[in-house]
Amino acid sequence: MTAQLTLKNIRKFFGSVDDKERVLALDDISLNVAPSEFLAIVGPSGCGKSTLLRIAAGLMEPSSGEVMVDGKAVHAPPDRVVYLFQQYAKSLFPWRTVLDNVMFPREGEGRAQRAALRGKCQEYLRQVGLAGFENKYPWQLSGGMQQRVAIARALAAEPKMLLLDEPFSAVDALTRMELHALILDLWKSNGLTAILVTHDVEEAVFLADRVAVLGKRPSSIVEVLDVPLERPRNAITTKEDRRFLELRHYLMTSLLGGQVPGAAHA
């Protein structure tokens, strides 16, 4: 597998070397993610899933180990790698319109490009189902609509890799299903590489090509499982598929039991 993202022997301590309370959060994690792959990361609460994602994004330095994107070492946020936060409301600027929020990643471009850029960002809003809301403010929108604005803004940055830190956990179940369908459509149509951190096993199985399972802190990768479900996926029929149910059961048993029992279902 040709990797777009490589995590090699990642360890992360919190606290200084002479700190008696120093905590080892991540312990020798290695993982490769292929171009255009959708990878989900699950694990017990507090195991360091979001920490690992921040390290992959160049937002946090590992204590040891190496992060590479397209074969180049990462020591700062790489170009065209976009991080989508869980707390979408806090990531939007309440004093800016929806369209101005979406245009924010491209503000460094010259005036000559503004008209074309405005048209592109309006198209991104259309893609996420927010055509007609360009002049509204985030506080005038529902939570699900605010998350759609955040997704449109991510698209405006023209990412090659999208890092998703529990971005659907704060919305209701039906909105979450709509956002799942949206993110899968955008992932496919834009040829993105996507990495999702989630507590929701069903979400991980439904969205991903593979699921990486982290153990309790200090975390390491217990197992990486292929998801043997055809695409496109359907919110009803896919979740009724025997293979979906078996893999969900296996992962739930693994996480609730604290260890992975037996061999994985294929």
ABEGO torsion letter per residue (X at the ends): XBBABBBBGBBBBBEBAABAABBBABBGBBBBBBBGBBBBBBEBBGAGAAAAAAAAAGABBBABEBBBBGGBBBABBBBGBBBBBABAAAABBAABBAAAAAAAAAAABBAAAAAAAAAAAAAAAAAAGABGAAABBAAABBAAAAAAAAAAAAAAAGBABBBBBGAAAABBAAAAAAAAAAAAAAAAAAGBBBBBBBABAAAAAAABABBBBBBBOBBBBABBBBBBBBOBBBAAAAAABAAAAAAAAAAAAAAAAGBBBEBBBX
